[in-house]
Amino acid sequence: MNKKALIRTISRELDTPVPQDRIALILDKAVEIKRTLAAGEPVKWSGFGTLTVKDIPPQRFYSARLKEYTTSKGTKRIVFVSLRGE
């Protein structure tokens, strides 16, 4: 599915008619946010909050199935911090 087909599909699925150029703008902004977060930079919305990427370190846990201790992989999570939480 290409971008035009995705925009048409979203436009058809919405109950309220939304112009396709507005849907395209929303998709472009979503991709821009993803790229910014992937680069390690926070995304700040004035009056709303901040999206940041948080590193989750590897953790050691006991696996009942294997009956031994195992270490999980480290991962990254997107975290939202509202203005009230800052």
Secondary structure, DSSP 4 states (H G I P E B T S, - for coil): --HHHHHHHHHHH-SS---HHHHHHHHHHHHHHHHHHHTT--EEETTTEEEEEEEE---EEEETTTTEEEEPPPEEEEEEEEGGG-
